[in-house]
Amino acid sequence: MPITPDTAENENKHVAIFGLGFVGLPLALSFAMRGCQVIGVDVNKTLVQELNQGITYHRESYHHTPIQKILRDQLKAKRFYATTDAAEAMAKCDNIIVTVGVPVENGQPSLDHVGAAGRAIAAGLKPGDLVLMRSTLIPGTTRNLVLPILETSGLKAGQDFYLAYSSERIAEGRAFEEFENMPTVVSGIDRTSRDKAMELLSIVTKADLVPASSLEVVETAKVMENISRDVNIAMVNEFARFTKAMGLDIFEVVRIANTHQRVKLLSPGPGVGGYCLPNALHYLAPKADELGVPLPLLRTARQINEQVPGFVVSLVVKHLPVPASRARIAVFGIAMKDFSSDERLSPALDVIGLMRRAGMQVAAYDPVVPTRYDFSVDSLEEAIQDAHGIVVLARQEGIDYCDFALFKSLMSKDGKPFIVDTRNIYIRSKVEKAGFILETL
Ligand SMILES: NC(=O)c1ccc[n+]([C@@H]2O[C@H](COP(=O)([O-])OP(=O)(O)OC[C@H]3O[C@@H](n4cnc5c(N)ncnc54)[C@H](O)[C@@H]3O)[C@@H](O)[C@H]2O)c1
C-alpha cells in the first residue's frame, strides 16, 4: 500500500536529486511519497522525457505497488518531476542529493560525472543549502574533489552551506524497502552538516541512522562492504571448483556448512555483476596505490570472479555435440542477477561474449532487460529453436524453466540436449528423466 504522505510536515521540503538511475529514481520517489517536493535532475534527455511520461523499466515495488504506478502517482500529485535543467532545480531546492555513478573503464574509475554534477550544483548553490553525496566514491572524494568544486561558488562548506556523505546500501529490486529499513550511515564535513543530513534522511528511513566521525569513514566503509561481498563470492566460487572435482553439489555443501551459527557462505553463480561489486575494488585501489598498500587478497578475489564466465563456457563446450563453430546455444537471462532488469557488467554478457568468440551462435532471451543486443530474441521458443544446449544465467519471472517437452520439441536433434544451470534451479533426476544432460557449477 503506498504511503499516505505526511504532507503537513514535509510539503516545504524541497529536494533535488542529481542522477535518476537505479538509486536516484526510487530515492526521489521515496521522498515524494512522503510529501516532499522533489525535482530529479539527469543529463540523459530521453530518460527525463520518459520519466515525465511515467515510463521506467526498473523492477521495484513498494508494498506490491510497482514503481511505474508510484511514478505516475507522484507526477500527478506534482510532488515529482524530472528535468535536465540543473539551474532550475538548484533555484527551487535547498536539499541536494547526488547519486550519479563512477564508471570504471579498464580498471580505471572516472569521477567525471561526480565532477560535472558538482559544477552544476556549485553554479546554483545558495547559503543554507545541504549537499548530500550518496554515490559510491573513491575514499577522500567528497573532501578532495567535491568540496573544492562546490566552494568555487564563493560559499564556504560548514559555514555557508552544509556538506555530507551517506553511503547507499540498497539492492536493486528492494530499493523502496531498503531505503526505509536499512541502517544508514551518515557523516558530514562538520557536525551540523551531519545532523542536517540525518534529519533529511529520517524522512525516508525508519531504520537506525548511524553517525560516523568523518566523511572518509563512511566512504571507505561503503567500498569495503561491497568488496567484502566480492571476496566472499570469490571464496565460494573457488569452493565450487573443489566440490565439483569431488563430485559434490556445492549448493548442498553451502546449505550444510551454513547450519554452523557463525558461518554464512554465499552462493556461487556465473560470476559477479552489476554496478557495485565488480567496481568496488577499483574504487579502493587508486587510494591504496597512493598509500602503497598492495591488497593482494582483494585483487585475487576479483580475478577469481572474473574467471567464472570462462569456467561456465568450459561446461558448455564439454557437452557440444558438434564443433563450436556449428553450435547453437540458448541463453536464459542476461541480467546481472535473478529478477533484475540491470545487465550492467553482467557475467551473462561475458559468458555470451566468450561463446560467440569461440564460434557458437547464441540466442539470448531475457524478457525484462530493455537493452537490445544482436543476440537478443523475443521469446523462449526463439531462443531454444535448433539449440544444442541451454545455459541458464539469470532467472526471470513468468518463465517455465521446466517445460522439457517444449524444449525437446524445438531443440536440435544432433546429440543429447544439455542444460548448464548456474542458478541451482533444476532437480537432477527430473532433468535426466526428461532426456537432458544437466551440468552444474
Ligand atoms: N545500483 C545499485 O543497486 C546501487 C546500490 C548502492 C549504491 N549504488 C551507487 O549509487 C550510484 C548510482 O548508481 P546507479 O545504479 O543508480 O547508477 P545509474 O547509472 O543507474 O544512474 C546514474 C544516473 O546519473 C546520471 N548522471 C550522470 N551524470 C550526471 C550529471 N552530471 N548530472 C545529473 N545526472 C547525471 C546518469 O545519466 C544516470 O541516469 C553509484 O555510485 C553506485 O555505485 C548503486
The ligand as an ORCA input file, in Angstrom:
! r2SCAN-3c Opt
* xyz 0 1
  N      22.527      0.228     -8.300
  C      22.606     -0.085     -7.029
  O      21.971     -1.045     -6.559
  C      23.434      0.739     -6.085
  C      23.399      0.418     -4.733
  C      24.140      1.174     -3.850
  C      24.931      2.220     -4.334
  N      24.979      2.486     -5.663
  C      25.804      3.623     -6.108
  O      24.918      4.693     -6.418
  C      25.399      5.433     -7.529
  C      24.380      5.420     -8.646
  O      24.187      4.105     -9.091
  P      23.027      3.750    -10.102
  O      22.993      2.266    -10.205
  O      21.794      4.492     -9.741
  O      23.642      4.384    -11.442
  P      22.848      4.724    -12.797
  O      23.874      4.701    -13.869
  O      21.647      3.856    -12.899
  O      22.357      6.209    -12.573
  C      23.178      7.322    -12.605
  C      22.422      8.415    -13.335
  O      23.191      9.615    -13.207
  C      23.029     10.344    -14.414
  N      24.084     11.361    -14.500
  C      25.360     11.233    -14.924
  N      25.993     12.423    -14.835
  C      25.096     13.312    -14.345
  C      25.170     14.695    -14.033
  N      26.295     15.393    -14.201
  N      24.051     15.292    -13.551
  C      22.900     14.589    -13.386
  N      22.790     13.286    -13.668
  C      23.878     12.651    -14.140
  C      23.064      9.281    -15.491
  O      22.514      9.737    -16.697
  C      22.258      8.160    -14.818
  O      20.892      8.239    -15.168
  C      26.731      4.779     -7.923
  O      27.768      5.442     -7.272
  C      26.586      3.372     -7.385
  O      27.848      2.790     -7.118
  C      24.243      1.784     -6.544
*
